[in-house]
Amino acid sequence: MARYHIETYGCTSNRGESREIERRLRDAGHYQVDGPGEADVAILNTCTVVEKTERNMLRRAEELADETADLFITGCMALAQGEEFARANVDGQVLHWDEVPEAVTNGECPTTTPDAEPILDGVVGILPIARGCMSDCSYCITKQATGKIDSPPIEENVEKARALIHAGAKEIRITGQDTGVYGWDEGERTLHRLLEEICEIEGDFRVRVGMANPKGVHGIREELADVFAANEELYDFLHAPVQSGSDDVLGDMRRQHQVEEYLEVVETFDATLDYWTLSTDFIVGFPTETDRDHAQSMALLRETRPEKINVTRFSKRPGTDAAELKGLGGTIKKERSKEMSAVKRDIVADAYADMVGETRENVLVVEQGTADSVKCRDSAYRQIIVQNASDYGIEPGDFVDLEVTAHETMYAFGTPI
C-alpha cells in the first residue's frame, strides 16, 4: 500500500478527476499523506490554460520529482502537451487520470477491501473477481492485508457481470490481486472459463482483464490466448508484470516466475493474436539489483516491447523482508528509472505511431475527455482520443469506427468514419 500526495490545478473538471483518483486509491488500500516529503508517490493534476500556467506546471513537476520517489502527471497539460515534460527532462510518468490509480502500486499487487463489490462508474463496470493471491513477494505489504486467494464461484461472478451490463455497463474491468490465479484455491486455475462465460452474456460490451502475474498465466497461457482470440468481447490486452529481467533479482523478490516463463507467455499470445497489447511492470533499484541485472531488464524491455509499461523505483515497505535489505542510493535508482522511462516512451510512441493511417472498427467510447473530447479504446485497449465529439454526436457507451489521424506518446487521435 502506497502513501500518496496529490495536487490539483485548474478547473472543476480537474478537481472532479482528482476526487475520483483519490476514491479509487482509498478503495485500493492506499492512503494520503500531508505532503510530498512523506509520500511514496506524488500525483500532479495539471492545467495549461495560459503560457504562465504551463511554466508553473513544469516547475512544480520538477520540484515534485525531486521530493518523491515516483511522480505521475495527469490533467489537461498531460493530455495536450505531455511531450513538454520529457523535453524539460522531468522525471515523471505522463498518464491519463483513469490510469493513475493502477499505476500507484509501488510494484505491489492492487488491494481490494474485504467487502469489495461491483461498481458502475459511467459506462465502466468494475468487477473484483477474487481477493488475495498465491504469491509471497519479499517487497509487497499488500499480502499482509489480503491473504491467500479466495475465489467466489464462476457462476457468482458471471451474475455480477450480468447485473453490471443490465445496469448499463459497456466495459467490464475484471480486477483482483492476481487474476491469473483465479480458482487456484479450488484446485485449478479457471480464469479462461470465467471469461468464456462472461462473454456469453447477451449485450454489446467489452471486457478488460486486470493484472495477472506471469506464473499464474503461464500454466493456462494457451487456453487463455485461445479465449481471447475467440471472443471479440475481450480486449486483446494482457497485464503481466515481470518486474525484472534478471532471474537473480526475481529470486530475491520471491517472484514465482522466471524470465523464460514470462517470455513463453508473450510468445504464446504473439502466436495466437495478430494485434494485442502487452502491459508489464518493472521495479528498478531493488536492493540486490546490480548493473548487470539492470542491463538484463533493459534488454528484456527492448526485446518484448510492451505497449504499456509501468516503471517504479523500489521503495521499502514496512514489515516486508525487502525492507531489511541495504538499499541502493537514490541517485542510482533515479538514473536507472530515467534510462528505462526514456526507452519506454520510445517504445510506446512507436506503437501509437504505427496506428496512424489505419482504421479501427467497433471502438468503444469509454468516457469524456477534456473540453469536447472523448476517450475510446480499440480492440487491443489502445487509447484513441476523438476531439470535437459533439460534432459527431458520439458519447460514452457508443461503438464507432475511427480513422487514426495522429498520435502523441501515450495515445492516438482518431476521426469517426
N, C-alpha and C positions, 0 to 999 in steps of 0.2 A: 504494500500500500504506500502510495507516494504522498509527500507533503507538497502542496502546490500553492503558488501565488498567482493571482490573475489581475490584470489591469485592462480597463476598457476605456476607449476614447471614441468620441463621435456621437452618432445619433441613437435614437430609441431602438432601432433595429439591432444595432451592435450590442446594446445593453441586454436586449432580449436574448440574443445568441449567447452572451456570456452567462446569463442565468441558466440557460439550458445546458451549457457546458458544465457549470457547477452542479446542477442537479444530477447529471449523468456521472460525474466524478464522485459525488457523495454516494450514489447508488452502487458504485463500483468499489466502495470502501476507502477511497482516498479522502484526505482532509486538508482544509485550507489553513494556512498559517498567516501571521501578521505581516510578513514582509519577505522580499526575495532572499534576504540573507539566511532565513531559516528554511527555505524551500529546497526540495529536490528538483523541482521544475518550475519555470515561470511561463505564463501564458500572456501574450500581448495581443489584444484585440484592437486592431489599428483603424485609423481614419486617414483619409487622403484628400480632404475637401479642398485644401489650398496648398500652395507650394511650401509655405511655412510649416503647415501641419506635417507634410511629408518629411521635411528636415527633422522635425521634432520626433517623428516616429523612428527614423533611422538612428537618431541619437539615443533615444530611450532603448531601442533594441540592442544597441552596442553596450549600454550600461547593464541591462539585464543579463546579457550573455556573459559578462564578466562576473556577475554576482551569483549566478546559479549554475548548476551542472548542465542543465538542458533548458533550451528556450524553444517554445513553439509560438509561431507568429501567424495570426489569422486576421480576419476582418477585411475591410474594403481595400486597403493598400496591398495586403497579401494577395487578394484576388486580381486587382487591376495592375499592380506593379511589383509582383513578387520577385522579379529579377533584380530589382533595386537593392534588396537586402544582400544578395550574392555579390553584386558589384561593390557594395560597401564593405564586403568581407565580414558581414555579421555572421557569427557562429550560431545559427538557429535554423530550425526546420519551418518552412512555409507550408501551412496546411489550411484547408477549409475548416470552418468551425466544427462541423459534424465529424471530422476526422480526429479532432484534438483528444476527446476522451479516450479513444482507443490507443492513441499514441502515448498518453500519460500512464505508462505501466511500469516504468523503471526496470524494464526487462522481465517483469513478472507476468504471470497469467492474470487475466481480469478477475475481479471478485464480484460475486452476486450476493445480495443479502439473503438470509435464511428464508424469508417469505417472498422471494422474488417471483413475480407473476408477469404474464404477458402485458405489454404496454403498447397502446396505439398512439403514435406521435405523428400527426398529419396522416399521410398515406403509408407510413412506415410502421410495421408491427414488429416489436422486439420480443422474441421468444426464447427465454432461458430454458434449455432442454435438460440440464442437469446441474448439479452442484458438486464441487470438488474435482480432484484429478488423481492420477495414478503416479505422479512424479514426486520427487523429493529434492528439488534443486537447492543447491547449497546457498544461493543468494536470495531466495524468494521467501518473503514473510507471509504471502497470501495463504500458503498451505496451512499455517497455524490457525487461520480463521475458518478454513473451508473443509479440511479433512479429505478423506478418500472420496472417490467418485460415487455419487448417489444418483442413479438413472431412473427416473419415472418410466413406466411402460410406454412403448411406442404409441399405443392407442391413446393414451392420455395427452401426449404431445401433439398428436395429429388433431385431436379435438380442440386443443388450444389454438393451433394454427387455423383450423376451420373457423373458429369463433372470430379470430382477428380478421380473416378475409371477409366474412359476412358483415363485420363491423366497418369495412371499407379499406382495409389494408391492401395495398398493391405491391408492397415489398415486405417480405418476411425476413428479418435478420435473426438467424439462429445463433445464440450465444451460449457461452459456458466457459469454465476454466480451461477445458481442453475437449473440444467437441469430438475429436478423433477417437477418444476412449469411451464414448457413449456406449453403454451396455456392458462394459467390461466387468462391472460388479455383478452382473447376471450371468457371466460365463463366456460372453463373446462380444466383440465389437459390432454394433449394429447401426452405425450412423448411415450407411448406404441404404439400409432397409427403411429407416425413418424417412430419409429424403425421398425415396421412391413413393412412399405412401402420402407424404405431404404434396408431392407433385400431382397426385391423382385427384386432389380436391378440385371441385368444379370452380371455375373462375379464371380471370386473367390476372396473373400476378407473377412476381419473381421471388426467388429465394437466394439469400446470400448466407453462406456458411462462415461462421466465425472461426476464431483461432483454433487450429488443430496441430498439436505438436508432431514433429516428423515420426517419432516412434509409433504413436498411435495410428497414424495414417499408413505407415509402411506396410503393416500386415494386411490392410484392406485396400491397398492402393489401386489394384486392378479393378476390383469391384466398384470402388468409389469413382474412378475415372470413367468407367462404363456408364454409371448412373448419370454423371454429368453430361456425357455425350448423348444419352438417350432422352433427356428431358430439357426442353427449352425453357422451362420454368426456372431452372437453376442457372444462376450466373456462373459462368466458367471462370471461377475465381477461387484460389486456394491460399489461405494464410497459414504457412508452415514456418514458424520461427526457428531458424537454425542456430542463431546466437553466436556461433564461432565457426571458422573454417579449420580449426585445429582440434584434432581428436584429444590431444593432451588437455587443452582447456575445457573441452566438453566433459571430459572425465572429472576435472576439478570442479566444474559446475554441477556435477552429478546429473547432467542431462542423460536421458536414457538412450539417445541415438548417437550414431557416429556419422561422419560426413558422408560416407558411402551410402548410408541408408537415405539420407536427405537427397542425394543425387539420384538414387533409384526412384524415389517418389517423383522428382522433376522429370526424369526420363520417361516414366510411365505416362504422365499427363501430356508430355510433348508428343508421344507416340499416338495418343488417343484423341487429342483435341487439336484442331487446326489453329484456333485462336482462343487464347486463355490468358489470364493474369496470374502470375506468381507474386505473392506478397510474402516478405520474410522480415525478420528482425535480427539485428546484430547488437551485442553488447561489446563495447570497446573498453579496454583498460581494466579487464578483470585482474585481480591481484597477481595471478600467476602467468599472465599473458606476456610473452617475450616479443621481441621484434620479429622473430621468425613466425610466431603464432599469428601476429597481426598481418604479416605478409600473406599467410595462408588464407586468412579471412578476406583480404583484398582480392586474392586470386579467385576464390570461390565466388565472390560478388561479380567479378568480371566474367567468369565462366557461365554462371547461370542467368545473369542479367534480369533479376526480378524487376517487374514494372512498378512495384510499390515496396518501399523499404523504410523501416523504422530503425534509426541509428541512435543508440542510447549509451551514454557513458556510465560505467559501473558506479554505483553508489551504495555504500554499506547500509544494510537494513538491520535494525536492532533485533537481537535474538537469533540471527542466522549464523550458520557456520562460517560463511564467507566473511562476515564482519570481523572475525578473529584473525583474518589473514592480514599481513602487512600490505597496505595498498600502494599502488603506483602514484607518482606525483600528479598533481592536477595538470601540469604542463604537458606531460606525456599523454594523458587521456584526451586533453583538448586537441593536441596535434593529430592524434590518430583519428579522433572524431571528425576533424576538419577534412583530413585526407579522404576518409570514407564518404563523408557527406558530399564532397565535390564529385566523386565518381558516381555516387547515387544520382545527383542532379543530372549528370550527363546521360546516364542510362535511362532515367525516366523521361527526360526531354526527347531522347531519340525515339522512345516508344510512341510518344504522342506525335512527334513529327511524322512518323511513318503512317499515321492515320490520315494526314491531310490529303484531300482529294478523293477520299474513299466515301462510300455510302454506308450508313448503319441503319438497319431496319428494326422496327419494333423496339425503339429505345424508350425506356420508361422515364417520364418526368417525375422526379422524386420530391423536389422541394423548391421553394422560392429561393432565388439568389439575391444579390444586391440590386438596387434600383429596379429595373423592369426585366430582370433575367431569371431564368430557371436553371436548375441543376438536373442533369439527366445522367443515366447510366446505361451503357450499351451492354451487349450480351456477355462481355468479359469484365463488367463492372468498371470500365474506364469512364471517367467523368467527362461529360461534354456540356459546355455552357451554351445556352441559347439566349442571346440578347434581344431586347425589344419583344419579349414573349407575347405581350398583349396584342401586338400587330398580327401575330399568327393565331391568336385565340387558343393558346395552349396553357395548361396549368397542371399542377401536381396530380398524378394519377392517370394522365393521358399517355398513350403509346404513340410515338411519332417516328417517321423516317427522316433521317438527317444526312446532309452532306457536310463532311468535316472540312472546314474552310481555313482554320488557323489553329495555332496551339501556343500555350505557354509551357513552363517547365512541368507543371503538375496536372494539367488538364488541357482539353481541346475546346475549340469553338465550333458550333455547327449551325446550319441553316435548314429549316424544315423544307422538305420537297414533296 
